[in-house]
């Protein structure tokens, strides 16, 4: 069973990956894809905030 640190690391990695996909979707003008990714982005951002992770340095989207 993963511990809190492993869960936070996975969420941070997922958060960074979602942001990369959001940049690509925006660049390609893939509006539906971007909207779907944005929902996942907000979910991960909320989870990380509750976990007390400082997103200042890793949040490149800032929405």
Gaussian input, Z-matrix of N, CA and C with variables (Angstrom, degrees):
# hf/3-21g

backbone

0 1
 N
 C     1     B1
 C     2     B2     1     A1
 N     3     B3     2     A2     1     D1
 C     4     B4     3     A3     2     D2
 C     5     B5     4     A4     3     D3
 N     6     B6     5     A5     4     D4
 C     7     B7     6     A6     5     D5
 C     8     B8     7     A7     6     D6
 N     9     B9     8     A8     7     D7
 C    10    B10     9     A9     8     D8
 C    11    B11    10    A10     9     D9
 N    12    B12    11    A11    10    D10
 C    13    B13    12    A12    11    D11
 C    14    B14    13    A13    12    D12
 N    15    B15    14    A14    13    D13
 C    16    B16    15    A15    14    D14
 C    17    B17    16    A16    15    D15
 N    18    B18    17    A17    16    D16
 C    19    B19    18    A18    17    D17
 C    20    B20    19    A19    18    D18
 N    21    B21    20    A20    19    D19
 C    22    B22    21    A21    20    D20
 C    23    B23    22    A22    21    D21
 N    24    B24    23    A23    22    D22
 C    25    B25    24    A24    23    D23
 C    26    B26    25    A25    24    D24
 N    27    B27    26    A26    25    D25
 C    28    B28    27    A27    26    D26
 C    29    B29    28    A28    27    D27
 N    30    B30    29    A29    28    D28
 C    31    B31    30    A30    29    D29
 C    32    B32    31    A31    30    D30
 N    33    B33    32    A32    31    D31
 C    34    B34    33    A33    32    D32
 C    35    B35    34    A34    33    D33
 N    36    B36    35    A35    34    D34
 C    37    B37    36    A36    35    D35
 C    38    B38    37    A37    36    D36
 N    39    B39    38    A38    37    D37
 C    40    B40    39    A39    38    D38
 C    41    B41    40    A40    39    D39
 N    42    B42    41    A41    40    D40
 C    43    B43    42    A42    41    D41
 C    44    B44    43    A43    42    D42
 N    45    B45    44    A44    43    D43
 C    46    B46    45    A45    44    D44
 C    47    B47    46    A46    45    D45
 N    48    B48    47    A47    46    D46
 C    49    B49    48    A48    47    D47
 C    50    B50    49    A49    48    D48
 N    51    B51    50    A50    49    D49
 C    52    B52    51    A51    50    D50
 C    53    B53    52    A52    51    D51
 N    54    B54    53    A53    52    D52
 C    55    B55    54    A54    53    D53
 C    56    B56    55    A55    54    D54
 N    57    B57    56    A56    55    D55
 C    58    B58    57    A57    56    D56
 C    59    B59    58    A58    57    D57
 N    60    B60    59    A59    58    D58
 C    61    B61    60    A60    59    D59
 C    62    B62    61    A61    60    D60
 N    63    B63    62    A62    61    D61
 C    64    B64    63    A63    62    D62
 C    65    B65    64    A64    63    D63
 N    66    B66    65    A65    64    D64
 C    67    B67    66    A66    65    D65
 C    68    B68    67    A67    66    D66
 N    69    B69    68    A68    67    D67
 C    70    B70    69    A69    68    D68
 C    71    B71    70    A70    69    D69
 N    72    B72    71    A71    70    D70
 C    73    B73    72    A72    71    D71
 C    74    B74    73    A73    72    D72
 N    75    B75    74    A74    73    D73
 C    76    B76    75    A75    74    D74
 C    77    B77    76    A76    75    D75
 N    78    B78    77    A77    76    D76
 C    79    B79    78    A78    77    D77
 C    80    B80    79    A79    78    D78
 N    81    B81    80    A80    79    D79
 C    82    B82    81    A81    80    D80
 C    83    B83    82    A82    81    D81
 N    84    B84    83    A83    82    D82
 C    85    B85    84    A84    83    D83
 C    86    B86    85    A85    84    D84
 N    87    B87    86    A86    85    D85
 C    88    B88    87    A87    86    D86
 C    89    B89    88    A88    87    D87
 N    90    B90    89    A89    88    D88
 C    91    B91    90    A90    89    D89
 C    92    B92    91    A91    90    D90
 N    93    B93    92    A92    91    D91
 C    94    B94    93    A93    92    D92
 C    95    B95    94    A94    93    D93
 N    96    B96    95    A95    94    D94
 C    97    B97    96    A96    95    D95
 C    98    B98    97    A97    96    D96
 N    99    B99    98    A98    97    D97
 C   100   B100    99    A99    98    D98
 C   101   B101   100   A100    99    D99
 N   102   B102   101   A101   100   D100
 C   103   B103   102   A102   101   D101
 C   104   B104   103   A103   102   D102
 N   105   B105   104   A104   103   D103
 C   106   B106   105   A105   104   D104
 C   107   B107   106   A106   105   D105
 N   108   B108   107   A107   106   D106
 C   109   B109   108   A108   107   D107
 C   110   B110   109   A109   108   D108
 N   111   B111   110   A110   109   D109
 C   112   B112   111   A111   110   D110
 C   113   B113   112   A112   111   D111
 N   114   B114   113   A113   112   D112
 C   115   B115   114   A114   113   D113
 C   116   B116   115   A115   114   D114
 N   117   B117   116   A116   115   D115
 C   118   B118   117   A117   116   D116
 C   119   B119   118   A118   117   D117
 N   120   B120   119   A119   118   D118
 C   121   B121   120   A120   119   D119
 C   122   B122   121   A121   120   D120
 N   123   B123   122   A122   121   D121
 C   124   B124   123   A123   122   D122
 C   125   B125   124   A124   123   D123
 N   126   B126   125   A125   124   D124
 C   127   B127   126   A126   125   D125
 C   128   B128   127   A127   126   D126
 N   129   B129   128   A128   127   D127
 C   130   B130   129   A129   128   D128
 C   131   B131   130   A130   129   D129
 N   132   B132   131   A131   130   D130
 C   133   B133   132   A132   131   D131
 C   134   B134   133   A133   132   D132
 N   135   B135   134   A134   133   D133
 C   136   B136   135   A135   134   D134
 C   137   B137   136   A136   135   D135
 N   138   B138   137   A137   136   D136
 C   139   B139   138   A138   137   D137
 C   140   B140   139   A139   138   D138
 N   141   B141   140   A140   139   D139
 C   142   B142   141   A141   140   D140
 C   143   B143   142   A142   141   D141
 N   144   B144   143   A143   142   D142
 C   145   B145   144   A144   143   D143
 C   146   B146   145   A145   144   D144
 N   147   B147   146   A146   145   D145
 C   148   B148   147   A147   146   D146
 C   149   B149   148   A148   147   D147
 N   150   B150   149   A149   148   D148
 C   151   B151   150   A150   149   D149
 C   152   B152   151   A151   150   D150
 N   153   B153   152   A152   151   D151
 C   154   B154   153   A153   152   D152
 C   155   B155   154   A154   153   D153
 N   156   B156   155   A155   154   D154
 C   157   B157   156   A156   155   D155
 C   158   B158   157   A157   156   D156
 N   159   B159   158   A158   157   D157
 C   160   B160   159   A159   158   D158
 C   161   B161   160   A160   159   D159
 N   162   B162   161   A161   160   D160
 C   163   B163   162   A162   161   D161
 C   164   B164   163   A163   162   D162
 N   165   B165   164   A164   163   D163
 C   166   B166   165   A165   164   D164
 C   167   B167   166   A166   165   D165
 N   168   B168   167   A167   166   D166
 C   169   B169   168   A168   167   D167
 C   170   B170   169   A169   168   D168
 N   171   B171   170   A170   169   D169
 C   172   B172   171   A171   170   D170
 C   173   B173   172   A172   171   D171
 N   174   B174   173   A173   172   D172
 C   175   B175   174   A174   173   D173
 C   176   B176   175   A175   174   D174
 N   177   B177   176   A176   175   D175
 C   178   B178   177   A177   176   D176
 C   179   B179   178   A178   177   D177
 N   180   B180   179   A179   178   D178
 C   181   B181   180   A180   179   D179
 C   182   B182   181   A181   180   D180
 N   183   B183   182   A182   181   D181
 C   184   B184   183   A183   182   D182
 C   185   B185   184   A184   183   D183
 N   186   B186   185   A185   184   D184
 C   187   B187   186   A186   185   D185
 C   188   B188   187   A187   186   D186

   B1=1.4601
   B2=1.5363
   B3=1.3383
   B4=1.4804
   B5=1.5269
   B6=1.3339
   B7=1.4577
   B8=1.5243
   B9=1.3099
   B10=1.4600
   B11=1.5141
   B12=1.3288
   B13=1.4590
   B14=1.5287
   B15=1.3244
   B16=1.4639
   B17=1.5286
   B18=1.3183
   B19=1.4646
   B20=1.5228
   B21=1.3313
   B22=1.4690
   B23=1.5187
   B24=1.3287
   B25=1.4558
   B26=1.5224
   B27=1.3175
   B28=1.4619
   B29=1.5240
   B30=1.3217
   B31=1.4651
   B32=1.5253
   B33=1.3237
   B34=1.4699
   B35=1.5265
   B36=1.3233
   B37=1.4638
   B38=1.5327
   B39=1.3287
   B40=1.4659
   B41=1.5287
   B42=1.3185
   B43=1.4653
   B44=1.5336
   B45=1.3291
   B46=1.4641
   B47=1.5303
   B48=1.3257
   B49=1.4615
   B50=1.5306
   B51=1.3202
   B52=1.4686
   B53=1.5246
   B54=1.3219
   B55=1.4597
   B56=1.5324
   B57=1.3302
   B58=1.4701
   B59=1.5272
   B60=1.3362
   B61=1.4575
   B62=1.5268
   B63=1.3346
   B64=1.4666
   B65=1.5216
   B66=1.3287
   B67=1.4628
   B68=1.5236
   B69=1.3393
   B70=1.4602
   B71=1.5221
   B72=1.3134
   B73=1.4638
   B74=1.5265
   B75=1.3213
   B76=1.4632
   B77=1.5298
   B78=1.3173
   B79=1.4663
   B80=1.5343
   B81=1.3333
   B82=1.4660
   B83=1.5290
   B84=1.3190
   B85=1.4625
   B86=1.5418
   B87=1.3144
   B88=1.4687
   B89=1.5340
   B90=1.3126
   B91=1.4602
   B92=1.5178
   B93=1.3326
   B94=1.4646
   B95=1.5290
   B96=1.3105
   B97=1.4643
   B98=1.5194
   B99=1.3264
   B100=1.4613
   B101=1.5330
   B102=1.3298
   B103=1.4682
   B104=1.5341
   B105=1.3228
   B106=1.4661
   B107=1.5297
   B108=1.3213
   B109=1.4615
   B110=1.5219
   B111=1.3248
   B112=1.4651
   B113=1.5316
   B114=1.3254
   B115=1.4650
   B116=1.5270
   B117=1.3214
   B118=1.4679
   B119=1.5272
   B120=1.3277
   B121=1.4674
   B122=1.5300
   B123=1.3331
   B124=1.4639
   B125=1.5350
   B126=1.3292
   B127=1.4675
   B128=1.5233
   B129=1.3356
   B130=1.4620
   B131=1.5193
   B132=1.3265
   B133=1.4614
   B134=1.5307
   B135=1.3235
   B136=1.4604
   B137=1.5250
   B138=1.3273
   B139=1.4627
   B140=1.5249
   B141=1.3276
   B142=1.4601
   B143=1.5257
   B144=1.3170
   B145=1.4697
   B146=1.5242
   B147=1.3284
   B148=1.4659
   B149=1.5272
   B150=1.3375
   B151=1.4646
   B152=1.5269
   B153=1.3315
   B154=1.4567
   B155=1.5193
   B156=1.3327
   B157=1.4605
   B158=1.5291
   B159=1.3201
   B160=1.4631
   B161=1.5313
   B162=1.3251
   B163=1.4602
   B164=1.5331
   B165=1.3087
   B166=1.4615
   B167=1.5256
   B168=1.3069
   B169=1.4599
   B170=1.5150
   B171=1.3266
   B172=1.4655
   B173=1.5238
   B174=1.3040
   B175=1.4661
   B176=1.5284
   B177=1.3270
   B178=1.4555
   B179=1.5277
   B180=1.3224
   B181=1.4585
   B182=1.5237
   B183=1.3210
   B184=1.4658
   B185=1.5273
   B186=1.3259
   B187=1.4820
   B188=1.5015
   A1=108.61
   A2=116.07
   A3=118.84
   A4=112.19
   A5=115.45
   A6=119.65
   A7=109.46
   A8=116.87
   A9=121.97
   A10=113.75
   A11=116.35
   A12=120.72
   A13=111.05
   A14=116.97
   A15=121.04
   A16=111.11
   A17=116.25
   A18=120.76
   A19=110.14
   A20=116.89
   A21=121.04
   A22=110.77
   A23=118.31
   A24=121.57
   A25=110.85
   A26=116.71
   A27=121.02
   A28=110.51
   A29=117.16
   A30=121.00
   A31=111.22
   A32=117.48
   A33=120.87
   A34=110.31
   A35=117.11
   A36=120.76
   A37=110.76
   A38=116.45
   A39=120.69
   A40=111.09
   A41=116.37
   A42=122.29
   A43=110.08
   A44=116.30
   A45=120.52
   A46=110.91
   A47=116.35
   A48=120.87
   A49=111.41
   A50=116.66
   A51=120.55
   A52=109.95
   A53=117.56
   A54=120.41
   A55=111.04
   A56=117.21
   A57=120.21
   A58=110.43
   A59=116.14
   A60=120.12
   A61=111.80
   A62=116.31
   A63=119.48
   A64=111.06
   A65=117.30
   A66=120.75
   A67=110.73
   A68=116.26
   A69=119.96
   A70=111.68
   A71=116.47
   A72=120.59
   A73=110.88
   A74=116.51
   A75=120.43
   A76=110.07
   A77=115.97
   A78=121.47
   A79=111.19
   A80=116.38
   A81=121.88
   A82=112.21
   A83=116.44
   A84=122.64
   A85=111.81
   A86=115.29
   A87=122.06
   A88=107.91
   A89=115.62
   A90=121.51
   A91=113.78
   A92=117.88
   A93=120.27
   A94=110.92
   A95=115.86
   A96=120.38
   A97=110.31
   A98=116.39
   A99=121.01
   A100=110.32
   A101=116.64
   A102=120.68
   A103=110.93
   A104=116.86
   A105=121.19
   A106=110.64
   A107=116.32
   A108=120.51
   A109=111.24
   A110=116.29
   A111=121.33
   A112=110.78
   A113=117.32
   A114=120.71
   A115=110.33
   A116=116.50
   A117=121.00
   A118=109.99
   A119=116.28
   A120=122.34
   A121=110.37
   A122=117.14
   A123=120.73
   A124=111.36
   A125=117.04
   A126=120.27
   A127=111.24
   A128=115.41
   A129=119.14
   A130=111.72
   A131=116.87
   A132=121.06
   A133=110.13
   A134=117.15
   A135=121.05
   A136=110.82
   A137=116.83
   A138=121.26
   A139=111.13
   A140=115.97
   A141=119.91
   A142=111.88
   A143=117.10
   A144=120.18
   A145=110.99
   A146=116.87
   A147=120.92
   A148=110.38
   A149=116.13
   A150=120.47
   A151=112.00
   A152=116.61
   A153=120.30
   A154=114.66
   A155=117.14
   A156=120.98
   A157=109.04
   A158=116.35
   A159=121.98
   A160=108.25
   A161=116.65
   A162=121.58
   A163=113.44
   A164=117.24
   A165=121.69
   A166=112.54
   A167=117.27
   A168=121.28
   A169=114.18
   A170=118.53
   A171=119.08
   A172=113.93
   A173=118.90
   A174=121.22
   A175=109.29
   A176=115.73
   A177=120.84
   A178=113.02
   A179=116.96
   A180=121.93
   A181=110.32
   A182=117.65
   A183=124.85
   A184=113.45
   A185=115.88
   A186=119.93
   A187=109.67
   D1=130.06
   D2=-178.67
   D3=-69.58
   D4=145.81
   D5=177.41
   D6=-90.41
   D7=177.47
   D8=-176.37
   D9=-59.31
   D10=-37.83
   D11=-179.77
   D12=-66.94
   D13=-40.79
   D14=178.30
   D15=-65.67
   D16=-39.24
   D17=178.68
   D18=-65.58
   D19=-43.89
   D20=178.68
   D21=-62.98
   D22=-41.82
   D23=179.55
   D24=-62.57
   D25=-43.70
   D26=178.46
   D27=-62.11
   D28=-43.84
   D29=179.37
   D30=-64.64
   D31=-40.00
   D32=177.89
   D33=-64.86
   D34=-43.95
   D35=177.78
   D36=-61.42
   D37=-43.27
   D38=177.97
   D39=-63.30
   D40=-39.99
   D41=-179.97
   D42=-61.83
   D43=-45.53
   D44=178.93
   D45=-63.90
   D46=-41.28
   D47=-179.64
   D48=-64.98
   D49=-43.74
   D50=178.45
   D51=-59.52
   D52=-41.09
   D53=179.39
   D54=-62.71
   D55=-40.01
   D56=177.67
   D57=-60.57
   D58=-44.89
   D59=179.02
   D60=-65.81
   D61=-34.88
   D62=178.11
   D63=-65.05
   D64=-41.00
   D65=177.28
   D66=-61.27
   D67=-43.13
   D68=178.85
   D69=-65.13
   D70=-44.14
   D71=-179.42
   D72=-62.39
   D73=-40.51
   D74=179.08
   D75=-66.00
   D76=-43.15
   D77=179.27
   D78=-60.74
   D79=-37.73
   D80=-178.74
   D81=-87.85
   D82=1.60
   D83=-177.99
   D84=57.49
   D85=37.98
   D86=178.35
   D87=-90.45
   D88=81.25
   D89=-171.65
   D90=-63.34
   D91=-41.96
   D92=-179.79
   D93=-67.74
   D94=-40.73
   D95=177.81
   D96=-63.94
   D97=-44.29
   D98=179.62
   D99=-60.41
   D100=-43.54
   D101=-179.47
   D102=-61.79
   D103=-40.88
   D104=178.97
   D105=-66.40
   D106=-43.50
   D107=178.39
   D108=-64.58
   D109=-35.46
   D110=-179.23
   D111=-62.79
   D112=-37.05
   D113=177.05
   D114=-62.93
   D115=-44.60
   D116=178.49
   D117=-65.51
   D118=-39.73
   D119=177.73
   D120=-57.15
   D121=-48.24
   D122=-179.03
   D123=-65.71
   D124=-37.41
   D125=178.06
   D126=-63.25
   D127=-47.11
   D128=179.02
   D129=-66.01
   D130=-38.20
   D131=179.19
   D132=-63.12
   D133=-42.21
   D134=178.39
   D135=-64.39
   D136=-43.79
   D137=178.92
   D138=-60.46
   D139=-45.27
   D140=-179.65
   D141=-67.19
   D142=-36.19
   D143=176.19
   D144=-63.31
   D145=-44.08
   D146=178.56
   D147=-63.05
   D148=-34.97
   D149=-179.97
   D150=-77.19
   D151=-5.29
   D152=177.56
   D153=83.39
   D154=17.97
   D155=179.90
   D156=-79.52
   D157=130.05
   D158=176.96
   D159=-79.19
   D160=113.06
   D161=-175.99
   D162=-90.19
   D163=1.52
   D164=-175.02
   D165=-50.35
   D166=-46.76
   D167=-175.34
   D168=-86.53
   D169=-21.13
   D170=-175.43
   D171=-106.07
   D172=-12.24
   D173=-179.73
   D174=-86.92
   D175=100.12
   D176=-178.78
   D177=-91.64
   D178=-18.74
   D179=-178.03
   D180=-81.04
   D181=-47.02
   D182=178.46
   D183=57.54
   D184=48.07
   D185=175.39
   D186=-103.68

